[in-house]
């Protein structure tokens, strides 16, 4: 569904902050919208430059850039913040604070020091667990039953800064990374506005992260997305929901010598056993190293996501097939 038009910025209030917002994907848009709605003055939005995408490889603006322009916020899309000119331009905003949400560029020391109160990042994990690029996906892939959204003061280390506010969030046993993403985006937006309100009042307190329990959420590698049915069923299930909807865990199969890559967007743990990768029945139950999974929602190349039963009507995968 198309996103609703963002509100235009209101005039500065006596109790509002001058904010520089730094973010790129959909996850960041919710926070920017909440900050604008709370009456803060967003003097600039920084985002990754437009990228070529789609079949025509036309340049596409990021979700944050699209939202910010519609809200009347000046947008900057530098390739880097390492240059003297870029750093001087950032300092010239005379911001009270910078808010960073999945921006995608490292902030040099001079940028971190420029806002009067510093820079604050919204991170989608229970720090220090899952520092880094893909905390939501890694938490689901690991089978975590709980995560968090946290506002932290940015340091030069990778997600090492002291935590100012946090909200714990349960991860359901069937929940996908996409579903968790949406929950954390909304909870995080509210949390950041609360943090900014405390900053205005001078009551925001940030505590160092624990030294124990550190783990890193490295970027998802394409090779990880291929389903290895030799793993136990719980591992396969977590992989599928952790990579749904993007990039999508996948397997290959085909008929008449033609192979096709099919994404699995939803699955369920079921009873069953057999050679790993063997299709056990006409409901697309697949044996794993131990146990089995039933593939519920699939996506063929160039097609929309569909229930497995519908896919099988046009693309049979009969019992006995080895995936």
Secondary structure, DSSP 8 states (H G I E B T S, - for coil): -------------TT--EEEEEE-SHHHHHHHHHHHHTT-EEEEEE----EEETTTTEEE--HHHHHHHHTT--EE--S-S-SHHHHHHHHTT--SEEEEES--S---HHHHHHSSS-EEEEESSSTTTTEETTHHHHHHHTT-SEEEEEEEE--SSTT-S-EEEEEEEE--TT--HHHHHHHHHHHHHHHHHHHHHHHHHT----B---SSS--EE----GGGGB--TTS-HHHHHHHHHHTTTTT-EEEEEEETTEEEEEEEEEEEEE---SSTTBB-STT-EEE-SSSEEEEEEEEETTS--EEHHHHHHHS---TT-B-
